[in-house]
Structure formats: structure tokens, C-alpha cells
Amino acid sequence: MARKLHKRGVMKFNKHLENITTYEAGKPIELVVREFGINPKDIVKLASNENPHGCSPKVREAVGNILSKMSLYPDDSMVKLKDALSRKYEVTNDNLVIGSGSDQVIEFAIHAKASSSSKILINSVTFAMYEIYAKHIGAEIIRTASVPHDLEEFYKLYLEQKPSMIFLCTPNNPTGDAIDAKELYQFLRKIDSDTLVVVDCAYMEYAIGKDESKKVEPKDLIAEFDNVLYLGTFSKAYGLGGMRVGYGIANPKIIKELYKLRPPFNITTLSLEAATVALSDEEFVQMCIADNIKEMKRYEEFAKAQKIDIIESYTNFVTLRLNNNQNSTEISNSLLQKGMIVRNLSSYNMNAIRVTIGTTEQNSRFFELLAQII
Ligand SMILES: *Cc1c(COP(=O)(O)O)cnc(C)c1O
């Protein structure tokens, strides 16, 4: 007998998902081509903080050489990549977990530590995924009020709210500011060992290139604190956003818990190879960082000439705080129609746009178009 179909009524989903707005990724070039009929070669995407120089040529060659391995499952121990990361950061392999982007490590961390009765403390304006993963499990998000990280305010809220997790993003996305490393350590010394503090350093390579006082090293963090998780990624300075590789570094006890949430084979063979080889070409990364600093100066000069406020940045992007008579939604739409994709920050309650620092030509094009519009 056929099962009776319930044709009436609507499907109900997990109630934790009700208030989640889907993550707004930088508009892909393909969509702009379709929506505005612009020739792909006239489109410049400065919206996702990708490395405009791509990745090291050694990576491209190495990945090309292992295409025949696609039919085999990846090495799930990830030992080559872990060895390379351990050497770079002077830690051991049991301090490491690899994620499909550091995004996935954020997900592991929240699922491992928090629950629907937990509070998670984050900065007023910061990486959107902390809140999205927190909502998956129904945890409550507590935000500071100040835009740059204010660790005194974090500490006050920590005492008042007793969060089970704290996220610090340094340098911060989408504002570009960074926490002074000494202040960070002083703050961490005041936090109890049952509060997991995640220090998201997706742009740390750029910060170190600009100002050593912002340098946070995972080996120092884990030597002193057993409740801190450091996050890094290959998506930004290493130019491998499309390969989806990030990592967490922490005390082995934390890593062991995160591993319980990791799906098997979460990193593909090609991605493991790309990340491992990327670490062997530091020269390439240093070239990208030096170029970024040089191009950032041009943004600072442009902003000054246009009388737009720019937040001092330690990353590969700049955040331009527009004036009251300029609307970030209108301006980013006008730029889009001309083939220039930037990130509108109106959804963060800021009248600002975030622009990834591109190649010299891409940046010149941005200056030209924005000057025309405003
Ligand atoms: C880009 C980014 C990440 C993670 O990127 P993945 O591509 O998932 O590694 C994490 N945190 C911040 C602040 C970022 O900007």
C-alpha cells in the first residue's frame, strides 16, 4: 500500500536556522558578466581579499604533476602538510588541525565548545562566520560596541557575561585594524582556562610585513595558554582561496576535541599538495606582501586627496569610510555597473566599502572609477 502523502502543511526546519542570513560572499565575476553583460576581461574583482598575484608558480607546477592521483582518496593523516606547518611555526603535529579553509576550523571550534546555552563574545564589526556558526547551535552572540577591538571592553563583557568562547580577529576583517601583540597577551592572562579564545589571524602575514608589534606567534600562544586556538589560512597571502585550506594551532587537548568533528578526507589531494608546496616558496609570499604595502600607500594617498576616511590597515584590503553625502550601497552598485566589484559594508551597519588591494593596474582603475562616481 502506498504511503499517505502529507500534502498540506509546510516543512519545518531546525529553529536555530530561522534567524540566519546566508553568508554574502564577494560577487563572483561570472554573475557580473551575466547580470550586466560586461566582458569578463573588463571586470575587476576586489571584493574577497584574494591575492592579486595568484599563488606561487611552484604550486601550479606541483598540482599539475599529481592530477593522476585524483581517483584515490587523499592522505587523511595530512602528514606532509602538517610537517611543513610544524616546521614553519615551530610546533608539533599534534598541535595542528587542518580545515577546508580556516572557516571549517571555526565551525569545529564552536561545535566543540559551545551549545544552545552558551554565549560567544565577538567584536562589534568582525568576520561574519563567527555569528553564523554560533547560530547553528543556538548560542547567543554578545558584541562589543567599539569598532576597533577594544580589549578593555572585551574584558568587561567577559566578566559580566561569562561567555564560553571569545573570538579575536587580528588583523580584523572587514576593518583592517590589528591588536597590539603585547596587549593581546595581557588580555589572555586574565581569561580563565575554561573559556576558549580563538585568535583568527587570517591576515597575519600582512600585519607582520608592516608592523612587528602586531606579530602573534602560535608557538608563544600555545606555550603559555591551554585555552587558545590560533587560526591561519592559505586563502589570503598564499593565494590559494580556491583550494580551501586553513588550520588551527592549539594545545593537543583542544585539537583532539576538534578532530572529533572533522569529516574524513576534508582536504583534497590537490589542496594538500598546493598548501605544502606553497609553504616552500616564502620568497613568493614576501614579494606579495611588499607589493601590498607599496600599493596600500597609493590607497592612502587617494583617500586623502578625495577626503575620504581610511582605516589604518594591516591586511591586503582597505576600508574606506564614506562621507555622509555618499552612500556605500549606491556607490558599490555604481562601481559594479562599471565592472568593479568591491564589498559594501552596509550589512555591518557601516557606511563604508572594503576594497581588496589588487595589482597596480586594478588599483588605478578603482581610483579612476571611484573618482568619477563621487
Ligand atoms: C578569509 C578569512 C578566513 C578564512 O578563510 P578560509 O578561506 O576559509 O580559510 C577566516 N577569517 C577571516 C577573518 C577571514 O577574512
PDBQT file of the ligand as one rigid body, heavy atoms in Angstrom, charges set to zero:
ROOT
HETATM    1  C1  LIG A 401      39.215  34.826   4.791  1.00  0.00    +0.000 C 
HETATM    2  C2  LIG A 401      39.050  34.689   6.251  1.00  0.00    +0.000 A 
HETATM    3  C3  LIG A 401      39.013  33.455   6.914  1.00  0.00    +0.000 A 
HETATM    4  C4  LIG A 401      39.013  32.115   6.322  1.00  0.00    +0.000 C 
HETATM    5  O1  LIG A 401      39.122  31.932   5.063  1.00  0.00    +0.000 OA
HETATM    6  P1  LIG A 401      39.212  30.443   4.507  1.00  0.00    +0.000 P 
HETATM    7  O2  LIG A 401      39.236  30.692   3.061  1.00  0.00    +0.000 OA
HETATM    8  O3  LIG A 401      38.004  29.721   4.992  1.00  0.00    +0.000 OA
HETATM    9  O4  LIG A 401      40.476  29.871   5.064  1.00  0.00    +0.000 OA
HETATM   10  C5  LIG A 401      38.911  33.419   8.278  1.00  0.00    +0.000 A 
HETATM   11  N1  LIG A 401      38.863  34.537   8.981  1.00  0.00    +0.000 NA
HETATM   12  C6  LIG A 401      38.907  35.735   8.399  1.00  0.00    +0.000 A 
HETATM   13  C7  LIG A 401      38.861  36.925   9.256  1.00  0.00    +0.000 C 
HETATM   14  C8  LIG A 401      38.982  35.856   7.021  1.00  0.00    +0.000 A 
HETATM   15  O5  LIG A 401      38.986  37.062   6.467  1.00  0.00    +0.000 OA
ENDROOT
TORSDOF 0
